[in-house]
């Protein structure tokens, strides 16, 4: 007899993981010998800089790194993060109380949902899915606010005002994944004022802040003061360190410490060798990361202009390594235009993009291309699309 097992109510509520369906389709094409070019997952193809790898190797020789790490992270790592804020934003968060190391941003985003009092979460749509799933795992109601082309992919404060009374926290993410929208300081200041005026904690995902083009510099909400704000960051995109799983949170000390209290019950901290690599990334030479931004900018220019010539509509992004493009009109009558177009593109050309609906219903009608292919592959992909 096989014991019947029911999945949890939360798992029943979560939407199907659309990307697993795409993975299966890709695997089937590769099995048939098709040369697949993927612009799907936002995982940098550029190598981790050598100085960071050398620091990682050296760190493996330190006996202290063989033991359990501290929950909040090494003082040296937190000091390196504080120095980053000093250089980048003119801020000096206290390494002792206003910064903790995290296992990338995803773990911290999930843990934050458990840290604050009972009440709804305000979550953008489309968005990185963990904002929503974290809140639901924590038993919270979720109010999803649309960020759409009509509003330049910015929050509609009038909509938020109608749902602000009971909300505990709000997620915001700029430069934005998946839409690639970039926010200006004045607009961000209005949102900070809105949150403080309604006693809503602002949780701000700034993981793409350092990939910016055309002179754009991404602001931080902490520039408006730390009260009621926690910023989430990661070394994944800036330093091509996605596999390292290293990030941090910084901001209001009382909020940071609440998230740390959750973290202490979930994991045992970031491995010491990984933190040492992160220290080198933040304190060491920055030329390589700047070079990588230049590479992403060239890729953006080629892919954006190529899609435009093929008749696809998109805004030229000022930041992130994504292009958020509208699905061609021929697919708008389909049950899911974005998924239909992605499947068509894969089937006919071997090119993988991410359907916008995978980020929420307001992402429908768009597809996301990640700039994680070299220029020759981007040009080859555009030629393939041109043939259909």
C-alpha positions as CSV (number, residue, x, y, z in Angstrom):
1,X,0.0,0.0,0.0
2,X,1.3,3.4,-0.9
3,X,0.7,6.1,1.7
4,X,-1.4,9.0,0.2
5,X,0.4,12.4,0.6
6,X,-1.3,15.7,0.0
7,X,0.7,18.8,-0.9
8,X,0.4,21.8,1.3
9,X,-2.3,24.4,0.6
10,X,0.3,27.0,-0.3
11,X,1.8,24.8,-3.0
12,X,-1.7,24.3,-4.4
13,X,-2.1,28.0,-4.6
14,X,1.1,28.8,-6.4
15,X,0.8,29.0,-10.2
16,X,2.5,26.3,-12.3
17,X,6.2,27.0,-12.7
18,X,6.1,27.9,-16.4
19,X,9.9,27.8,-16.8
20,X,10.0,24.1,-16.1
21,X,7.7,23.6,-19.2
22,X,10.2,25.6,-21.3
23,X,13.1,23.6,-20.0
24,X,11.4,20.4,-21.2
25,X,10.8,21.9,-24.6
26,X,14.4,23.0,-24.8
27,X,15.7,19.6,-23.8
28,X,13.5,17.9,-26.5
29,X,14.9,20.2,-29.2
30,X,18.5,19.6,-28.1
31,X,17.9,15.8,-28.1
32,X,16.9,16.2,-31.7
33,X,20.2,18.0,-32.5
34,X,18.9,21.5,-32.7
35,X,21.4,24.3,-31.9
36,X,19.5,26.2,-29.2
37,X,20.4,29.9,-28.4
38,X,18.9,30.8,-25.1
39,X,18.0,34.3,-24.0
40,X,15.9,32.9,-21.1
41,X,17.5,32.8,-17.7
42,X,19.2,35.9,-16.3
43,X,22.5,34.1,-15.6
44,X,25.7,36.0,-16.8
45,X,27.8,34.1,-19.3
46,X,30.8,36.3,-18.6
47,X,33.3,34.6,-16.3
48,X,33.9,35.6,-12.6
49,X,36.9,37.9,-12.6
50,X,40.2,36.2,-11.8
51,X,41.0,38.3,-8.7
52,X,37.8,37.0,-7.1
53,X,38.6,33.4,-8.0
54,X,42.1,33.8,-6.6
55,X,40.7,35.1,-3.4
56,X,38.3,32.1,-3.2
57,X,41.2,29.7,-3.6
58,X,43.2,31.5,-0.9
59,X,40.2,31.4,1.4
60,X,40.1,27.6,1.2
61,X,43.5,27.5,3.0
62,X,42.2,29.4,6.1
63,X,41.2,27.0,8.8
64,X,38.6,29.5,10.2
65,X,36.6,29.1,7.0
66,X,36.0,25.4,7.7
67,X,33.8,26.2,10.7
68,X,30.3,27.4,10.9
69,X,30.0,31.0,9.8
70,X,28.2,33.7,11.8
71,X,24.6,34.3,10.9
72,X,25.1,38.0,10.1
73,X,28.3,37.5,8.1
74,X,31.9,38.4,8.6
75,X,32.7,41.9,9.9
76,X,35.1,42.3,7.0
77,X,32.4,41.5,4.5
78,X,29.9,43.9,6.1
79,X,32.6,46.6,6.2
80,X,33.2,46.0,2.5
81,X,29.4,46.5,1.9
82,X,29.4,49.7,3.9
83,X,32.4,51.0,1.9
84,X,30.4,50.2,-1.3
85,X,27.6,52.4,-0.2
86,X,30.0,55.1,0.7
87,X,31.6,55.1,-2.8
88,X,28.3,54.6,-4.7
89,X,25.7,56.5,-2.8
90,X,27.6,58.6,-0.2
91,X,26.0,56.6,2.6
92,X,27.6,54.9,5.6
93,X,25.4,52.1,6.9
94,X,26.6,50.6,10.2
95,X,28.3,47.2,9.5
96,X,27.3,46.1,13.0
97,X,23.6,46.6,12.9
98,X,22.4,47.9,9.5
99,X,24.0,45.2,7.2
100,X,23.9,41.4,7.1
101,X,25.3,38.9,4.6
102,X,22.7,36.7,2.8
103,X,22.7,33.6,0.6
104,X,22.1,35.7,-2.5
105,X,19.0,37.9,-2.7
106,X,16.4,35.1,-3.1
107,X,16.9,33.7,0.5
108,X,16.6,37.2,2.0
109,X,13.5,38.0,-0.1
110,X,11.8,34.9,1.1
111,X,12.9,35.4,4.8
112,X,11.7,39.0,4.9
113,X,8.1,37.8,4.5
114,X,8.2,36.1,7.9
115,X,9.8,39.0,9.8
116,X,7.0,41.5,10.2
117,X,3.6,41.7,11.8
118,X,0.5,40.2,10.2
119,X,-1.1,41.9,7.3
120,X,-1.1,42.0,3.5
121,X,1.9,42.5,1.2
122,X,1.9,44.9,-1.8
123,X,3.7,43.1,-4.7
124,X,4.3,44.4,-8.2
125,X,3.0,42.5,-11.2
126,X,4.9,41.5,-13.4
127,X,7.7,40.7,-11.0
128,X,10.3,38.3,-9.8
129,X,8.1,35.5,-8.5
130,X,9.6,35.2,-5.0
131,X,8.0,38.4,-3.8
132,X,4.6,36.7,-4.2
133,X,5.6,33.2,-3.2
134,X,7.4,34.3,-0.1
135,X,4.4,36.2,1.1
136,X,2.1,33.3,0.5
137,X,4.4,30.8,2.3
138,X,4.3,33.3,5.2
139,X,0.5,33.1,5.2
140,X,0.0,36.7,4.0
141,X,-2.6,38.0,1.7
142,X,-1.1,39.6,-1.4
143,X,-2.3,42.7,-3.2
144,X,-0.6,42.8,-6.6
145,X,-0.3,46.2,-8.1
146,X,0.2,46.5,-11.9
147,X,3.3,48.0,-13.5
148,X,2.3,48.4,-17.2
149,X,3.5,50.1,-20.3
150,X,0.7,52.7,-19.9
151,X,2.4,53.9,-16.7
152,X,6.0,53.4,-18.0
153,X,6.2,50.3,-15.8
154,X,6.1,52.5,-12.7
155,X,3.7,51.9,-9.7
156,X,0.4,53.7,-9.9
157,X,0.2,55.5,-6.6
158,X,-3.5,56.1,-6.9
159,X,-4.0,52.3,-7.0
160,X,-1.7,51.8,-4.1
161,X,-3.5,54.5,-2.0
162,X,-6.7,52.4,-2.3
163,X,-4.9,49.3,-0.8
164,X,-2.6,50.9,1.6
165,X,-4.5,50.9,4.9
166,X,-3.8,47.4,6.0
167,X,-0.6,46.7,4.1
168,X,2.5,45.8,6.1
169,X,5.2,46.0,3.5
170,X,5.7,46.7,-0.2
171,X,8.2,45.3,-2.7
172,X,9.8,47.5,-5.3
173,X,12.5,46.6,-7.8
174,X,14.4,49.0,-10.0
175,X,16.2,48.7,-12.3
176,X,13.4,46.3,-12.9
177,X,13.3,42.6,-13.7
178,X,11.6,41.7,-16.0
179,X,10.6,45.0,-17.7
180,X,14.1,46.6,-17.6
181,X,12.5,49.9,-16.5
182,X,14.8,52.3,-14.6
183,X,13.6,54.7,-12.0
184,X,14.7,58.3,-11.4
185,X,15.4,59.8,-8.0
186,X,12.3,62.0,-7.9
187,X,10.0,59.1,-8.7
188,X,11.7,57.0,-6.0
189,X,11.3,59.8,-3.5
190,X,7.6,59.9,-4.1
191,X,7.3,56.2,-3.4
192,X,9.4,56.5,-0.2
193,X,7.1,59.3,1.0
194,X,4.0,57.2,0.2
195,X,5.3,54.3,2.2
196,X,6.3,56.4,5.2
197,X,3.0,58.3,5.1
198,X,1.1,55.0,5.3
199,X,3.5,53.2,7.7
200,X,4.4,50.6,5.1
201,X,7.8,49.0,5.2
202,X,9.6,49.4,1.8
203,X,11.6,46.4,0.7
204,X,13.7,47.4,-2.3
205,X,15.4,44.9,-4.6
206,X,18.4,46.8,-6.1
207,X,20.2,43.8,-7.4
208,X,20.6,45.2,-11.0
209,X,21.8,48.7,-9.9
210,X,25.3,48.4,-11.3
211,X,24.4,47.3,-14.8
212,X,23.4,50.7,-16.3
213,X,24.0,52.4,-19.6
214,X,24.1,55.8,-21.3
215,X,25.2,57.6,-18.1
216,X,22.3,56.4,-16.0
217,X,23.0,55.8,-12.3
218,X,20.5,53.9,-10.3
219,X,19.4,55.6,-7.1
220,X,18.9,53.8,-3.7
221,X,15.9,54.5,-1.5
222,X,18.4,54.7,1.5
223,X,19.4,58.1,0.1
224,X,16.1,59.3,1.6
225,X,17.0,58.0,5.0
226,X,17.0,54.5,6.5
227,X,13.8,54.7,8.4
228,X,11.3,52.0,7.3
229,X,13.5,50.8,4.4
230,X,15.5,47.6,3.7
231,X,17.5,47.3,0.5
232,X,18.4,43.9,-1.0
233,X,21.5,43.4,-3.1
234,X,23.5,40.7,-4.7
235,X,26.9,40.1,-6.2
236,X,25.4,37.8,-8.8
237,X,25.0,40.2,-11.7
238,X,27.6,42.8,-11.0
239,X,30.5,40.3,-10.7
240,X,29.1,37.3,-12.5
241,X,28.8,35.4,-9.2
242,X,25.4,33.8,-9.5
243,X,26.7,30.4,-8.4
244,X,28.4,31.8,-5.3
245,X,25.0,32.7,-3.6
246,X,26.2,35.9,-1.9
247,X,24.3,39.1,-1.2
248,X,23.3,41.4,1.6
249,X,20.6,43.5,3.0
250,X,21.1,47.0,4.4
251,X,18.9,49.6,5.9
252,X,16.8,50.3,9.0
253,X,18.6,48.5,11.8
254,X,15.4,47.3,13.6
255,X,14.1,45.8,10.3
256,X,17.4,44.3,9.4
257,X,17.6,42.6,12.8
258,X,14.1,41.2,12.5
259,X,15.1,39.6,9.2
260,X,18.3,38.3,10.8
261,X,16.1,36.7,13.5
262,X,14.3,34.7,10.8
263,X,17.5,33.8,9.1
264,X,19.0,32.4,12.3
265,X,16.2,29.8,12.3
266,X,16.5,28.9,8.6
267,X,20.2,28.5,7.7
268,X,23.7,28.7,9.2
269,X,25.0,31.7,7.3
270,X,27.2,32.2,4.2
271,X,30.3,30.1,3.9
272,X,33.4,31.9,4.9
273,X,35.3,31.2,1.6
274,X,32.4,32.7,-0.3
275,X,32.4,35.8,1.9
276,X,36.2,36.2,1.3
277,X,35.6,36.1,-2.4
278,X,32.9,38.8,-1.9
279,X,35.3,41.0,0.1
280,X,37.7,40.9,-2.9
281,X,34.9,41.6,-5.3
282,X,33.8,44.8,-3.4
283,X,37.2,46.0,-2.3
284,X,39.3,44.9,-5.2
285,X,39.8,46.4,-8.7
286,X,36.5,47.3,-10.4
287,X,37.7,47.5,-14.0
288,X,36.4,44.1,-15.0
289,X,32.9,44.7,-13.8
290,X,32.9,48.0,-15.7
291,X,34.2,46.2,-18.8
292,X,31.3,43.7,-18.5
293,X,28.8,46.6,-18.4
294,X,30.3,47.8,-21.6
295,X,29.9,44.3,-23.1
296,X,26.2,44.2,-22.1
297,X,25.7,47.7,-23.6
298,X,27.1,46.5,-26.9
299,X,24.8,43.5,-26.8
300,X,21.8,45.6,-25.9
301,X,22.5,47.9,-28.9
302,X,22.7,45.0,-31.3
303,X,19.8,43.1,-30.0
304,X,17.5,46.1,-29.6
305,X,18.2,47.5,-33.0
306,X,17.9,44.1,-34.6
307,X,14.5,43.4,-33.0
308,X,13.3,46.8,-34.0
309,X,14.3,46.2,-37.6
310,X,12.3,43.0,-37.5
311,X,9.2,44.9,-36.3
312,X,9.2,44.0,-32.6
313,X,8.4,46.9,-30.3
314,X,10.5,47.5,-27.1
315,X,11.9,50.4,-25.1
316,X,15.6,50.7,-25.2
317,X,16.7,49.8,-21.6
318,X,18.8,52.2,-19.5
319,X,19.7,49.4,-17.1
320,X,19.7,45.6,-16.4
321,X,20.7,43.0,-19.0
322,X,17.2,42.4,-20.2
323,X,15.1,43.6,-23.2
324,X,11.3,43.6,-22.6
325,X,9.7,43.3,-26.0
326,X,6.1,43.2,-27.1
327,X,4.8,40.0,-28.7
328,X,4.1,40.3,-32.4
329,X,0.4,41.1,-33.3
330,X,-0.1,37.7,-35.0
331,X,-0.1,36.1,-31.5
332,X,-2.4,38.4,-29.7
333,X,-5.5,36.2,-30.2
334,X,-3.9,33.2,-28.5
335,X,-4.9,32.0,-25.0
336,X,-1.4,33.1,-23.9
337,X,0.2,35.2,-26.5
338,X,3.6,35.3,-24.8
339,X,3.8,31.5,-24.3
340,X,2.5,30.9,-27.9
341,X,5.2,33.2,-29.3
342,X,8.0,31.6,-27.1
343,X,7.0,28.1,-28.2
344,X,6.8,29.3,-31.9
345,X,10.2,30.9,-31.7
346,X,11.8,27.8,-30.1
347,X,10.1,25.4,-32.5
348,X,11.0,27.4,-35.7
349,X,14.3,28.9,-34.8
350,X,15.8,27.2,-31.7
351,X,15.8,30.5,-29.9
352,X,14.6,30.7,-26.2
353,X,13.0,33.8,-24.7
354,X,11.0,34.1,-21.5
355,X,7.2,34.5,-21.7
356,X,6.1,37.6,-19.8
357,X,3.1,35.8,-18.3
358,X,5.6,33.8,-16.3
359,X,6.1,36.9,-14.2
360,X,2.4,37.6,-13.6
361,X,-0.7,38.3,-15.6
362,X,0.3,41.9,-16.3
363,X,3.4,40.5,-18.1
364,X,1.2,38.9,-20.7
365,X,1.8,40.2,-24.2
366,X,5.6,40.6,-23.6
367,X,8.7,38.4,-23.8
368,X,12.0,39.0,-22.0
369,X,15.4,38.5,-23.7
370,X,18.4,38.3,-21.4
371,X,21.7,39.7,-22.8
372,X,23.6,36.6,-21.8
373,X,24.9,35.6,-25.3
374,X,28.0,36.8,-27.1
375,X,27.5,39.2,-30.0
376,X,28.0,36.5,-32.7
377,X,25.2,34.4,-31.2
378,X,22.9,37.5,-30.9
379,X,23.5,38.3,-34.6
380,X,22.9,34.7,-35.5
381,X,19.6,34.7,-33.5
382,X,18.4,37.8,-35.3
383,X,19.2,36.2,-38.7
384,X,17.1,33.1,-37.7
385,X,14.2,35.3,-36.6
386,X,14.5,37.3,-39.8
387,X,13.9,34.1,-41.8
388,X,10.5,33.6,-40.2
